[in-house]
Amino acid sequence: MKWILYGLAGAASGILSGMGIGGGVLLIPALVIFGGVAQHSAQGVNLLYFLPTAAAALWIHRKSGQLEKRVLPMLIIGGVLGALAGGYVANILEADVLRKLFGGFVIVMGILEIRKGFKHEQS
């Protein structure tokens, strides 16, 4: 039965990833809450899951001309350095702290997106 859950979570997360929203927002909680996967493991699975889903979405976005190539070099350098730092920090944090940080991040981003939607609606 868990395989069906994993397949559905993967598909829904893939849709979000393809839209550029970030499938980990759905995938990590699904693995932890419904799949019983440890927080650190769920975040590791998400990182590996991200590679093929990002490649598929990148192909579609590139094909439709939706890439700003001039910003890529600095984003990639910053992203790699940030990923190294984040991976190190995640490994030294306890699972409960990591879970709370992830949840707090998702809540803050959700609030910001809702506020942005209301501002856009008013203008």
PyMOL CGO cylinders between C-alpha atoms (Angstrom):
from pymol import cmd
from pymol.cgo import CYLINDER

trace = [
    CYLINDER, 0.00, 0.00, 0.00, 2.90, 2.35, 0.72, 0.3, 1, 1, 1, 1, 1, 1,
    CYLINDER, 2.90, 2.35, 0.72, 4.07, 1.96, -2.88, 0.3, 1, 1, 1, 1, 1, 1,
    CYLINDER, 4.07, 1.96, -2.88, 0.81, 3.53, -4.06, 0.3, 1, 1, 1, 1, 1, 1,
    CYLINDER, 0.81, 3.53, -4.06, 1.33, 6.41, -1.61, 0.3, 1, 1, 1, 1, 1, 1,
    CYLINDER, 1.33, 6.41, -1.61, 4.89, 6.89, -2.84, 0.3, 1, 1, 1, 1, 1, 1,
    CYLINDER, 4.89, 6.89, -2.84, 3.73, 6.86, -6.45, 0.3, 1, 1, 1, 1, 1, 1,
    CYLINDER, 3.73, 6.86, -6.45, 1.00, 9.43, -5.79, 0.3, 1, 1, 1, 1, 1, 1,
    CYLINDER, 1.00, 9.43, -5.79, 3.34, 11.63, -3.73, 0.3, 1, 1, 1, 1, 1, 1,
    CYLINDER, 3.34, 11.63, -3.73, 5.95, 11.38, -6.49, 0.3, 1, 1, 1, 1, 1, 1,
    CYLINDER, 5.95, 11.38, -6.49, 3.46, 12.32, -9.19, 0.3, 1, 1, 1, 1, 1, 1,
    CYLINDER, 3.46, 12.32, -9.19, 2.01, 15.27, -7.27, 0.3, 1, 1, 1, 1, 1, 1,
    CYLINDER, 2.01, 15.27, -7.27, 5.48, 16.41, -6.28, 0.3, 1, 1, 1, 1, 1, 1,
    CYLINDER, 5.48, 16.41, -6.28, 6.61, 16.09, -9.90, 0.3, 1, 1, 1, 1, 1, 1,
    CYLINDER, 6.61, 16.09, -9.90, 3.77, 18.33, -11.05, 0.3, 1, 1, 1, 1, 1, 1,
    CYLINDER, 3.77, 18.33, -11.05, 4.83, 20.97, -8.52, 0.3, 1, 1, 1, 1, 1, 1,
    CYLINDER, 4.83, 20.97, -8.52, 8.49, 20.57, -9.52, 0.3, 1, 1, 1, 1, 1, 1,
    CYLINDER, 8.49, 20.57, -9.52, 7.64, 20.95, -13.18, 0.3, 1, 1, 1, 1, 1, 1,
    CYLINDER, 7.64, 20.95, -13.18, 5.80, 24.17, -12.41, 0.3, 1, 1, 1, 1, 1, 1,
    CYLINDER, 5.80, 24.17, -12.41, 8.88, 25.49, -10.57, 0.3, 1, 1, 1, 1, 1, 1,
    CYLINDER, 8.88, 25.49, -10.57, 7.12, 25.52, -7.21, 0.3, 1, 1, 1, 1, 1, 1,
    CYLINDER, 7.12, 25.52, -7.21, 9.29, 22.92, -5.53, 0.3, 1, 1, 1, 1, 1, 1,
    CYLINDER, 9.29, 22.92, -5.53, 8.02, 19.41, -5.07, 0.3, 1, 1, 1, 1, 1, 1,
    CYLINDER, 8.02, 19.41, -5.07, 9.89, 18.92, -1.80, 0.3, 1, 1, 1, 1, 1, 1,
    CYLINDER, 9.89, 18.92, -1.80, 7.25, 21.01, -0.06, 0.3, 1, 1, 1, 1, 1, 1,
    CYLINDER, 7.25, 21.01, -0.06, 4.88, 18.10, -0.67, 0.3, 1, 1, 1, 1, 1, 1,
    CYLINDER, 4.88, 18.10, -0.67, 7.27, 15.17, -0.93, 0.3, 1, 1, 1, 1, 1, 1,
    CYLINDER, 7.27, 15.17, -0.93, 9.11, 15.60, 2.39, 0.3, 1, 1, 1, 1, 1, 1,
    CYLINDER, 9.11, 15.60, 2.39, 5.98, 15.84, 4.58, 0.3, 1, 1, 1, 1, 1, 1,
    CYLINDER, 5.98, 15.84, 4.58, 4.39, 12.93, 2.67, 0.3, 1, 1, 1, 1, 1, 1,
    CYLINDER, 4.39, 12.93, 2.67, 7.42, 10.74, 3.31, 0.3, 1, 1, 1, 1, 1, 1,
    CYLINDER, 7.42, 10.74, 3.31, 7.70, 11.73, 6.98, 0.3, 1, 1, 1, 1, 1, 1,
    CYLINDER, 7.70, 11.73, 6.98, 4.03, 11.81, 7.97, 0.3, 1, 1, 1, 1, 1, 1,
    CYLINDER, 4.03, 11.81, 7.97, 2.53, 9.07, 5.81, 0.3, 1, 1, 1, 1, 1, 1,
    CYLINDER, 2.53, 9.07, 5.81, 5.56, 6.98, 4.91, 0.3, 1, 1, 1, 1, 1, 1,
    CYLINDER, 5.56, 6.98, 4.91, 7.26, 6.91, 8.31, 0.3, 1, 1, 1, 1, 1, 1,
    CYLINDER, 7.26, 6.91, 8.31, 10.58, 7.96, 6.79, 0.3, 1, 1, 1, 1, 1, 1,
    CYLINDER, 10.58, 7.96, 6.79, 13.02, 9.80, 9.08, 0.3, 1, 1, 1, 1, 1, 1,
    CYLINDER, 13.02, 9.80, 9.08, 13.36, 13.56, 8.46, 0.3, 1, 1, 1, 1, 1, 1,
    CYLINDER, 13.36, 13.56, 8.46, 17.01, 13.44, 7.37, 0.3, 1, 1, 1, 1, 1, 1,
    CYLINDER, 17.01, 13.44, 7.37, 16.31, 10.52, 5.04, 0.3, 1, 1, 1, 1, 1, 1,
    CYLINDER, 16.31, 10.52, 5.04, 13.25, 12.23, 3.55, 0.3, 1, 1, 1, 1, 1, 1,
    CYLINDER, 13.25, 12.23, 3.55, 15.29, 15.32, 2.77, 0.3, 1, 1, 1, 1, 1, 1,
    CYLINDER, 15.29, 15.32, 2.77, 18.01, 13.17, 1.23, 0.3, 1, 1, 1, 1, 1, 1,
    CYLINDER, 18.01, 13.17, 1.23, 15.47, 11.30, -0.88, 0.3, 1, 1, 1, 1, 1, 1,
    CYLINDER, 15.47, 11.30, -0.88, 14.06, 14.66, -1.99, 0.3, 1, 1, 1, 1, 1, 1,
    CYLINDER, 14.06, 14.66, -1.99, 17.50, 15.78, -3.16, 0.3, 1, 1, 1, 1, 1, 1,
    CYLINDER, 17.50, 15.78, -3.16, 17.99, 12.65, -5.26, 0.3, 1, 1, 1, 1, 1, 1,
    CYLINDER, 17.99, 12.65, -5.26, 14.39, 12.79, -6.52, 0.3, 1, 1, 1, 1, 1, 1,
    CYLINDER, 14.39, 12.79, -6.52, 14.98, 16.38, -7.59, 0.3, 1, 1, 1, 1, 1, 1,
    CYLINDER, 14.98, 16.38, -7.59, 17.65, 15.53, -10.18, 0.3, 1, 1, 1, 1, 1, 1,
    CYLINDER, 17.65, 15.53, -10.18, 15.55, 13.68, -12.80, 0.3, 1, 1, 1, 1, 1, 1,
    CYLINDER, 15.55, 13.68, -12.80, 12.43, 15.78, -12.18, 0.3, 1, 1, 1, 1, 1, 1,
    CYLINDER, 12.43, 15.78, -12.18, 14.42, 19.00, -12.55, 0.3, 1, 1, 1, 1, 1, 1,
    CYLINDER, 14.42, 19.00, -12.55, 16.05, 17.69, -15.74, 0.3, 1, 1, 1, 1, 1, 1,
    CYLINDER, 16.05, 17.69, -15.74, 12.64, 16.89, -17.23, 0.3, 1, 1, 1, 1, 1, 1,
    CYLINDER, 12.64, 16.89, -17.23, 11.20, 20.29, -16.32, 0.3, 1, 1, 1, 1, 1, 1,
    CYLINDER, 11.20, 20.29, -16.32, 14.35, 22.06, -17.51, 0.3, 1, 1, 1, 1, 1, 1,
    CYLINDER, 14.35, 22.06, -17.51, 14.02, 20.42, -20.91, 0.3, 1, 1, 1, 1, 1, 1,
    CYLINDER, 14.02, 20.42, -20.91, 10.43, 21.70, -21.27, 0.3, 1, 1, 1, 1, 1, 1,
    CYLINDER, 10.43, 21.70, -21.27, 11.25, 25.23, -20.03, 0.3, 1, 1, 1, 1, 1, 1,
    CYLINDER, 11.25, 25.23, -20.03, 14.33, 25.45, -22.28, 0.3, 1, 1, 1, 1, 1, 1,
    CYLINDER, 14.33, 25.45, -22.28, 12.33, 24.25, -25.27, 0.3, 1, 1, 1, 1, 1, 1,
    CYLINDER, 12.33, 24.25, -25.27, 9.74, 27.00, -24.67, 0.3, 1, 1, 1, 1, 1, 1,
    CYLINDER, 9.74, 27.00, -24.67, 12.43, 29.70, -24.26, 0.3, 1, 1, 1, 1, 1, 1,
    CYLINDER, 12.43, 29.70, -24.26, 11.73, 30.33, -20.59, 0.3, 1, 1, 1, 1, 1, 1,
    CYLINDER, 11.73, 30.33, -20.59, 15.34, 30.41, -19.32, 0.3, 1, 1, 1, 1, 1, 1,
    CYLINDER, 15.34, 30.41, -19.32, 17.20, 33.58, -18.35, 0.3, 1, 1, 1, 1, 1, 1,
    CYLINDER, 17.20, 33.58, -18.35, 20.68, 32.32, -19.22, 0.3, 1, 1, 1, 1, 1, 1,
    CYLINDER, 20.68, 32.32, -19.22, 22.46, 35.51, -18.12, 0.3, 1, 1, 1, 1, 1, 1,
    CYLINDER, 22.46, 35.51, -18.12, 21.61, 34.92, -14.44, 0.3, 1, 1, 1, 1, 1, 1,
    CYLINDER, 21.61, 34.92, -14.44, 22.59, 31.24, -14.42, 0.3, 1, 1, 1, 1, 1, 1,
    CYLINDER, 22.59, 31.24, -14.42, 26.35, 31.43, -13.64, 0.3, 1, 1, 1, 1, 1, 1,
    CYLINDER, 26.35, 31.43, -13.64, 26.02, 33.32, -10.36, 0.3, 1, 1, 1, 1, 1, 1,
    CYLINDER, 26.02, 33.32, -10.36, 22.91, 31.39, -9.34, 0.3, 1, 1, 1, 1, 1, 1,
    CYLINDER, 22.91, 31.39, -9.34, 24.72, 28.09, -9.92, 0.3, 1, 1, 1, 1, 1, 1,
    CYLINDER, 24.72, 28.09, -9.92, 27.81, 29.20, -7.97, 0.3, 1, 1, 1, 1, 1, 1,
    CYLINDER, 27.81, 29.20, -7.97, 25.69, 30.52, -5.11, 0.3, 1, 1, 1, 1, 1, 1,
    CYLINDER, 25.69, 30.52, -5.11, 23.48, 27.44, -5.20, 0.3, 1, 1, 1, 1, 1, 1,
    CYLINDER, 23.48, 27.44, -5.20, 26.38, 25.00, -5.00, 0.3, 1, 1, 1, 1, 1, 1,
    CYLINDER, 26.38, 25.00, -5.00, 28.01, 26.91, -2.13, 0.3, 1, 1, 1, 1, 1, 1,
    CYLINDER, 28.01, 26.91, -2.13, 24.67, 27.20, -0.34, 0.3, 1, 1, 1, 1, 1, 1,
    CYLINDER, 24.67, 27.20, -0.34, 23.95, 23.49, -0.86, 0.3, 1, 1, 1, 1, 1, 1,
    CYLINDER, 23.95, 23.49, -0.86, 27.31, 22.55, 0.64, 0.3, 1, 1, 1, 1, 1, 1,
    CYLINDER, 27.31, 22.55, 0.64, 26.66, 24.76, 3.67, 0.3, 1, 1, 1, 1, 1, 1,
    CYLINDER, 26.66, 24.76, 3.67, 23.05, 23.60, 4.00, 0.3, 1, 1, 1, 1, 1, 1,
    CYLINDER, 23.05, 23.60, 4.00, 23.99, 19.94, 3.71, 0.3, 1, 1, 1, 1, 1, 1,
    CYLINDER, 23.99, 19.94, 3.71, 26.59, 20.36, 6.43, 0.3, 1, 1, 1, 1, 1, 1,
    CYLINDER, 26.59, 20.36, 6.43, 24.17, 22.19, 8.75, 0.3, 1, 1, 1, 1, 1, 1,
    CYLINDER, 24.17, 22.19, 8.75, 21.35, 19.70, 8.10, 0.3, 1, 1, 1, 1, 1, 1,
    CYLINDER, 21.35, 19.70, 8.10, 23.60, 16.81, 9.09, 0.3, 1, 1, 1, 1, 1, 1,
    CYLINDER, 23.60, 16.81, 9.09, 24.55, 18.35, 12.42, 0.3, 1, 1, 1, 1, 1, 1,
    CYLINDER, 24.55, 18.35, 12.42, 20.98, 19.34, 13.37, 0.3, 1, 1, 1, 1, 1, 1,
    CYLINDER, 20.98, 19.34, 13.37, 18.70, 16.95, 15.21, 0.3, 1, 1, 1, 1, 1, 1,
    CYLINDER, 18.70, 16.95, 15.21, 15.71, 15.70, 13.23, 0.3, 1, 1, 1, 1, 1, 1,
    CYLINDER, 15.71, 15.70, 13.23, 13.22, 17.61, 15.38, 0.3, 1, 1, 1, 1, 1, 1,
    CYLINDER, 13.22, 17.61, 15.38, 15.03, 20.92, 14.81, 0.3, 1, 1, 1, 1, 1, 1,
    CYLINDER, 15.03, 20.92, 14.81, 15.35, 20.22, 11.08, 0.3, 1, 1, 1, 1, 1, 1,
    CYLINDER, 15.35, 20.22, 11.08, 11.63, 19.39, 10.88, 0.3, 1, 1, 1, 1, 1, 1,
    CYLINDER, 11.63, 19.39, 10.88, 10.71, 22.64, 12.65, 0.3, 1, 1, 1, 1, 1, 1,
    CYLINDER, 10.71, 22.64, 12.65, 12.97, 24.71, 10.41, 0.3, 1, 1, 1, 1, 1, 1,
    CYLINDER, 12.97, 24.71, 10.41, 11.48, 23.10, 7.31, 0.3, 1, 1, 1, 1, 1, 1,
    CYLINDER, 11.48, 23.10, 7.31, 7.93, 23.62, 8.57, 0.3, 1, 1, 1, 1, 1, 1,
    CYLINDER, 7.93, 23.62, 8.57, 8.65, 27.23, 9.51, 0.3, 1, 1, 1, 1, 1, 1,
    CYLINDER, 8.65, 27.23, 9.51, 10.12, 27.88, 6.08, 0.3, 1, 1, 1, 1, 1, 1,
    CYLINDER, 10.12, 27.88, 6.08, 7.06, 26.44, 4.35, 0.3, 1, 1, 1, 1, 1, 1,
    CYLINDER, 7.06, 26.44, 4.35, 4.71, 28.53, 6.52, 0.3, 1, 1, 1, 1, 1, 1,
    CYLINDER, 4.71, 28.53, 6.52, 6.64, 31.77, 5.92, 0.3, 1, 1, 1, 1, 1, 1,
    CYLINDER, 6.64, 31.77, 5.92, 6.78, 31.16, 2.17, 0.3, 1, 1, 1, 1, 1, 1,
    CYLINDER, 6.78, 31.16, 2.17, 3.07, 30.36, 2.12, 0.3, 1, 1, 1, 1, 1, 1,
    CYLINDER, 3.07, 30.36, 2.12, 2.21, 33.58, 3.94, 0.3, 1, 1, 1, 1, 1, 1,
    CYLINDER, 2.21, 33.58, 3.94, 4.39, 35.62, 1.58, 0.3, 1, 1, 1, 1, 1, 1,
    CYLINDER, 4.39, 35.62, 1.58, 2.76, 34.04, -1.47, 0.3, 1, 1, 1, 1, 1, 1,
    CYLINDER, 2.76, 34.04, -1.47, -0.74, 34.67, -0.10, 0.3, 1, 1, 1, 1, 1, 1,
    CYLINDER, -0.74, 34.67, -0.10, 0.14, 38.32, 0.62, 0.3, 1, 1, 1, 1, 1, 1,
    CYLINDER, 0.14, 38.32, 0.62, 1.59, 38.67, -2.87, 0.3, 1, 1, 1, 1, 1, 1,
    CYLINDER, 1.59, 38.67, -2.87, -1.63, 37.26, -4.33, 0.3, 1, 1, 1, 1, 1, 1,
    CYLINDER, -1.63, 37.26, -4.33, -3.75, 39.78, -2.44, 0.3, 1, 1, 1, 1, 1, 1,
    CYLINDER, -3.75, 39.78, -2.44, -1.52, 42.67, -3.53, 0.3, 1, 1, 1, 1, 1, 1,
    CYLINDER, -1.52, 42.67, -3.53, -1.71, 41.52, -7.15, 0.3, 1, 1, 1, 1, 1, 1,
    CYLINDER, -1.71, 41.52, -7.15, -5.49, 41.20, -6.87, 0.3, 1, 1, 1, 1, 1, 1,
    CYLINDER, -5.49, 41.20, -6.87, -5.82, 44.78, -5.56, 0.3, 1, 1, 1, 1, 1, 1,
    CYLINDER, -5.82, 44.78, -5.56, -3.75, 46.36, -8.33, 0.3, 1, 1, 1, 1, 1, 1,
]
cmd.load_cgo(trace, "trace")
